[in-house]
Amino acid sequence: GYREWADQQGRKVFARLTRYKSGQLILVEPDGRKIRASESRLSDADRTWIAAERAKRDN
């Protein structure tokens, strides 16, 4: 689902994660706009969320 993402500078976007591969993300906003992001530039909270989601899928 959609959630608020933030980078390390505090810039925020409301989007859903549609693809994750090798530290690269594709986020899609509700209006359909796609955003490419690097996991390394995300906030600590978002990197923790990604790690938790990946752990769920590995089980």
C-alpha positions as CSV (number, residue, x, y, z in Angstrom):
1,G,0.0,0.0,0.0
2,Y,0.9,3.6,0.0
3,R,3.0,5.1,2.7
4,E,5.1,8.2,3.3
5,W,8.8,7.8,2.3
6,A,11.5,10.2,3.3
7,D,15.1,10.7,2.3
8,Q,18.0,11.6,4.6
9,Q,17.4,15.4,3.9
10,G,13.8,15.1,5.1
11,R,12.1,15.4,1.7
12,K,8.9,13.3,1.7
13,V,6.7,11.6,-0.9
14,F,3.5,9.6,-0.5
15,A,3.9,6.5,-2.7
16,R,3.9,2.7,-2.9
17,L,6.8,0.5,-3.5
18,T,6.4,-1.3,-6.8
19,R,9.9,-2.7,-7.4
20,Y,13.0,-3.3,-5.4
21,K,16.2,-4.7,-6.8
22,S,19.8,-4.4,-5.7
23,G,19.1,-1.4,-3.5
24,Q,17.2,0.5,-6.2
25,L,13.5,1.2,-5.7
26,I,10.6,2.3,-8.0
27,L,7.9,4.2,-6.1
28,V,4.6,5.2,-7.6
29,E,2.5,8.1,-6.4
30,P,-1.3,7.9,-6.4
31,D,-1.4,10.0,-9.6
32,G,0.8,7.3,-11.3
33,R,4.1,9.3,-11.3
34,K,7.1,7.0,-10.9
35,I,10.0,7.9,-8.8
36,R,13.4,6.1,-8.8
37,A,15.2,6.0,-5.5
38,S,18.3,4.5,-4.0
39,E,17.9,2.7,-0.7
40,S,21.1,4.3,0.5
41,R,19.5,7.8,0.3
42,L,16.4,6.9,2.3
43,S,15.8,7.7,5.9
44,D,16.9,5.2,8.6
45,A,13.2,4.4,9.2
46,D,12.5,3.6,5.6
47,R,15.6,1.4,5.3
48,T,14.4,-0.4,8.5
49,W,11.0,-0.9,6.9
50,I,12.5,-2.3,3.7
51,A,14.6,-4.8,5.8
52,A,11.5,-5.9,7.7
53,E,9.5,-6.4,4.5
54,R,12.3,-8.4,2.9
55,A,12.6,-10.6,6.0
56,K,8.8,-11.3,5.7
57,R,9.2,-12.4,2.1
58,D,12.2,-14.6,3.0
59,N,10.1,-16.7,5.4
